[in-house]
Amino acid sequence: MKKKVEIPVGQKVRGYGVLNEYGEFEFTPEQTGTRQGRVKVIKTGSNYTLSSTKNSLILHCNIKKGLTLAMIKELTQVMSNIIMDLKSYAI
């Protein structure tokens, strides 16, 4: 059963969308509550996201599965980009 969701017209809404195998586009808005706005995105790269909270720094990186050496090489490249970003932003 589909639920009706109140989405404001003409405003940007955070969330995600999925195109299912039947060609239907389904959008799910971000869940908001008492913790809304506590995690702030600083930078989004091609394969990483750098976010911060009041006391923490959050690193989220995507690395392709494969040979161990290739994964280590990709991880070092991502970490190099993150270190450059940390140096350029006053966090």
Buried (B, 14 or more C-beta within 10 A) or exposed (E): EEEEEEEEEEEEEEEEEEEEEEEEEEEEEEEEEEEEEEEEEBBEEEBBBBBBEEEEEEEEBEBEEEEEEEEEEBEEBBEEBBEEBBEEEEE
